[in-house]
């Protein structure tokens, strides 16, 4: 058994137990790597290298990575898919691959639309894209807005289903800022802003349950608005009390703190 592996499907489920019916903890996007912690019959317990999230995955949705392959991968430039969903085909076999927003493309060429997954070369079936430069509060907001109306899915990280912390992790990740996987972990990052009116776009607002535990997170947009995943990815009003659902006309989440977790993303572009 190789020590490392790589996701070879659009979104590989990480489950709480070695059972397809088990809770979805998170997803590994195409090209994301993991460390194998344990092997069971038809299952692997793994730890995602990007954020440390642990869970069980079906090895048929991933590929083992040798030490030699790992070294070659480490030397390649990387890009992240900036579109909600696109497709590529393996040049050797013609097998199609779905590529979600934020997935990792090794050795990507914007000129040819090609990239690699271990020893295979893939080519985009649509027009090549130029990955946006990392950084900028505007980039965080723009990524989140691409996911508007995506359905809520506990543990999800794609336009076909995403949870609140998956949205913030993905949006910040596309701007070059790594965040932990869940809202409570994310709330430990950065510095408190204070009042909502002092928040800047791309600051993160965290919300607590009746016991004071952080259970929800969203991205501040400015002018009293927030984008978050609740039922779907949506824009609602926010003030010092919490999120006011525009459809219901009532508060749905109680504000705990606003954090500036992106200190190096000063202003709208840098």
C-alpha positions in Angstrom: 0.0 0.0 0.0 1.4 3.4 -1.0 1.5 6.0 1.7 0.0 8.7 -0.4 -2.8 9.1 -2.9 -4.6 11.6 -5.1 -8.3 12.2 -5.9 -9.1 11.1 -9.4 -12.8 12.1 -9.4 -14.5 15.5 -9.3 -15.3 15.1 -5.6 -14.3 12.1 -3.6 -16.4 11.6 -0.4 -14.6 11.5 2.9 -16.9 9.6 5.3 -17.0 9.2 9.1 -16.9 5.4 8.8 -16.0 2.8 6.2 -19.6 2.7 4.9 -21.3 4.4 1.9 -24.2 5.3 4.2 -21.9 7.0 6.7 -21.9 10.7 7.3 -20.2 12.9 4.7 -17.4 14.8 6.5 -15.9 16.5 3.5 -14.8 15.9 -0.1 -11.4 15.7 -1.8 -11.5 17.6 -5.1 -9.8 16.3 -8.3 -6.0 16.5 -7.9 -6.0 17.0 -4.1 -3.6 14.7 -2.3 -4.0 12.7 0.9 -1.9 10.6 3.3 -3.1 7.0 4.0 -3.6 6.4 7.7 -5.2 3.0 7.7 -6.5 0.4 5.3 -9.6 -1.7 5.7 -11.5 -4.0 3.4 -12.4 -1.9 0.3 -11.7 1.4 2.3 -8.9 3.7 3.2 -8.8 6.0 6.2 -6.9 9.1 5.0 -5.9 12.6 6.0 -6.2 15.4 3.4 -2.9 17.1 3.0 -4.4 20.5 2.3 -6.5 20.9 5.5 -5.9 17.9 7.7 -9.5 16.7 7.4 -9.7 12.9 8.1 -12.2 10.3 6.8 -12.7 7.1 4.9 -12.7 7.0 1.1 -13.4 4.4 -1.5 -10.0 3.8 -3.2 -11.7 3.2 -6.6 -12.1 7.0 -6.7 -8.5 7.8 -6.1 -5.0 6.7 -7.3 -2.0 5.6 -5.3 1.0 7.9 -5.5 4.6 6.6 -5.3 7.5 8.5 -3.8 8.9 9.1 -7.3 5.5 10.4 -8.6 5.2 12.6 -5.5 8.6 14.2 -6.2 7.6 14.9 -9.8 4.3 16.4 -8.8 6.0 18.7 -6.3 8.1 20.1 -9.1 5.2 21.0 -11.3 3.4 24.4 -11.4 -0.2 24.2 -10.2 -3.4 26.0 -11.2 -6.9 25.8 -9.7 -10.0 25.6 -11.9 -11.7 29.0 -11.8 -15.1 27.8 -13.3 -17.9 26.1 -11.4 -17.6 23.0 -13.6 -15.7 22.1 -16.7 -14.5 18.9 -18.4 -11.3 17.3 -19.7 -10.4 14.1 -21.6 -7.4 11.9 -21.1 -5.3 12.0 -24.3 -4.4 8.3 -24.1 -7.8 6.8 -23.4 -10.4 9.5 -24.1 -11.8 9.0 -20.6 -13.7 12.2 -19.5 -13.1 13.9 -16.2 -15.3 16.5 -14.5 -13.4 19.4 -12.9 -15.0 21.4 -10.1 -14.2 24.9 -9.1 -11.0 25.0 -7.0 -9.6 21.6 -8.1 -5.9 21.2 -8.6 -4.4 20.9 -12.1 -0.8 20.0 -12.2 1.4 21.5 -15.0 -1.5 23.3 -16.5 -0.9 25.2 -19.8 -3.3 28.0 -20.6 -2.0 27.9 -24.2 -2.9 24.3 -24.8 -5.5 23.6 -22.1 -3.5 20.5 -20.9 -2.5 19.3 -17.5 -1.4 16.0 -15.9 -2.6 13.6 -13.3 0.4 11.4 -12.3 1.5 9.9 -15.7 -1.6 10.8 -17.7 -2.1 14.0 -19.8 -5.6 15.6 -20.0 -6.9 18.3 -22.3 -9.9 20.5 -21.6 -12.8 19.8 -23.9 -13.8 23.5 -23.9 -11.7 26.6 -24.3 -8.6 26.9 -22.1 -8.8 29.4 -19.3 -6.3 31.6 -17.6 -6.3 31.1 -13.9 -6.9 34.3 -12.0 -4.0 35.7 -10.0 -4.1 34.8 -6.3 -5.0 37.5 -3.8 -7.5 40.3 -3.4 -10.7 40.6 -1.4 -12.6 41.0 -4.7 -11.3 37.5 -5.7 -12.8 36.0 -2.6 -16.2 37.6 -3.2 -16.2 36.7 -6.9 -15.6 33.1 -6.2 -18.4 32.9 -3.7 -20.7 34.7 -6.1 -20.0 32.0 -8.7 -21.6 29.5 -6.3 -24.8 31.4 -5.8 -27.9 29.1 -5.7 -25.7 26.0 -5.2 -27.6 23.6 -2.9 -26.5 23.1 0.7 -24.8 19.8 1.3 -23.3 18.9 4.6 -19.6 18.1 3.9 -19.9 19.4 0.3 -17.3 21.5 -1.5 -18.7 21.9 -5.1 -21.3 23.9 -7.0 -23.4 20.7 -6.9 -23.5 20.8 -3.1 -21.6 22.8 -0.5 -21.8 23.6 3.2 -21.0 27.0 4.9 -17.4 26.3 5.7 -16.8 24.6 2.4 -17.9 27.9 0.7 -15.5 30.0 2.8 -12.6 27.6 2.5 -13.0 27.4 -1.3 -13.4 31.1 -1.8 -10.4 32.0 0.3 -8.4 29.1 -1.2 -8.9 30.5 -4.7 -7.4 33.8 -3.4 -4.4 31.9 -2.1 -5.3 31.7 1.6 -5.7 28.3 3.2 -8.3 27.8 5.9 -9.2 24.8 8.0 -12.2 22.7 7.1 -15.0 23.5 9.6 -16.4 26.8 10.9 -15.3 26.4 14.5 -11.7 25.9 13.3 -11.9 28.8 10.9 -13.1 31.0 13.8 -9.8 30.5 15.5 -8.0 32.3 12.6 -7.3 36.0 12.2 -8.3 39.0 14.4 -11.7 40.1 15.6 -13.0 43.1 13.6 -15.5 44.4 16.2 -18.7 45.9 15.0 -20.3 44.7 11.7 -20.1 48.2 10.3 -16.3 47.9 10.5 -16.1 44.8 8.4 -14.6 44.8 4.9 -15.7 42.6 2.0 -14.1 39.1 2.4 -14.1 39.3 6.2 -15.7 36.2 7.7 -18.7 36.4 10.1 -19.2 33.5 12.5 -22.5 32.6 14.2 -23.2 30.6 17.3 -25.9 28.3 18.7 -27.6 28.7 22.0 -24.6 27.3 23.8 -22.2 29.8 22.2 -20.5 27.3 19.9 -19.7 28.4 16.4 -21.9 26.5 14.0 -22.1 28.7 10.9 -19.9 31.1 8.8 -20.4 33.4 5.9 -18.5 36.0 3.8 -19.1 39.7 4.4 -20.0 41.6 1.2 -20.2 45.1 2.7 -23.3 47.4 3.0 -25.0 45.1 5.4 -24.9 42.0 3.2 -23.4 38.5 3.6 -23.1 35.5 1.3 -23.4 32.1 3.0 -24.6 28.5 2.4 -28.0 28.0 4.2 -30.4 25.9 2.2 -28.5 27.2 -0.8 -25.7 29.7 -1.3 -27.6 33.0 -0.9 -27.2 36.6 0.0 -28.9 37.9 3.1 -28.8 40.9 5.3 -26.5 41.0 8.4 -26.2 43.3 11.4 -24.8 43.1 14.9 -27.6 40.7 15.9 -27.1 38.2 13.1 -28.3 37.1 9.7 -31.8 38.3 8.6 -33.2 35.9 6.0 -34.7 38.1 3.3 -37.3 35.5 2.3 -38.5 34.8 5.9 -38.1 38.3 7.2 -36.6 37.0 10.4 -33.2 36.3 12.0 -31.9 32.8 11.4 -28.3 32.9 12.8 -27.0 34.8 15.9 -23.7 36.7 15.3 -20.7 35.7 17.5 -17.8 37.5 15.9 -16.4 38.9 12.7 -12.9 37.9 11.9 -10.3 39.3 9.5 -8.6 36.1 8.5 -7.2 37.6 5.3 -4.8 40.3 6.5 -2.7 40.3 3.5 -5.6 40.8 1.2 -5.8 44.6 1.8 -8.3 46.5 -0.3 -10.1 45.3 -3.4 -7.3 43.9 -5.4 -4.1 43.2 -3.5 
